[in-house]
Amino acid sequence: MAVCEEDVVKDKKVPADFVVDAALATAIGARTKAGKLACAQAFAIAETAQVAPSIVGQTADAVGVGLAYCQLGLFGYPGHAKGWDTAKIAERPVPEDLADAIRAALDVDGKLHCIHAWQVAAEFSIPKMLVAYVADQMGIRIVQCQIGAF
């Protein structure tokens, strides 16, 4: 099952040699609401700062800001187990070859990396959450978030 529990994110540790960039920390602080940074905001910060999304994720971890509103719908949606509940993703039509595309994108351990889920979504011109939802229904675990959440 596609899993990422918020508690896993809370327990994350940054590398001992990680140095917090003050400008990134300020950008994160400016976009944080209730101690959480929406994943889409983290990607926007990374693009603006021209750094890898993982650096924004590590900086958020270092300054005690959690991530929320995962773009795949896996965590950070208060009152709902998954984001696809609020977005009514289960009601959307599923492209005929989506399951095959997801299977083709799996790593050798049968897991779907976030970046590959995003690529499948782009290939089919569908929401990222729909890919995550179908992967979950298929019992596939999603791993390697670009921001470092899981």
PyMOL commands that set and color helices and strands:
alter all, ss='L'
color gray80, all
select helices_A, chain A and resi 6-10+22-31+39-49+53-62+83-86+89-91+98-105+114-124+128-137
alter helices_A, ss='H'
color red, helices_A
select strands_A, chain A and resi 36-38+66-68+112-113+142-143
alter strands_A, ss='S'
color yellow, strands_A
deselect
rebuild
show_as cartoon
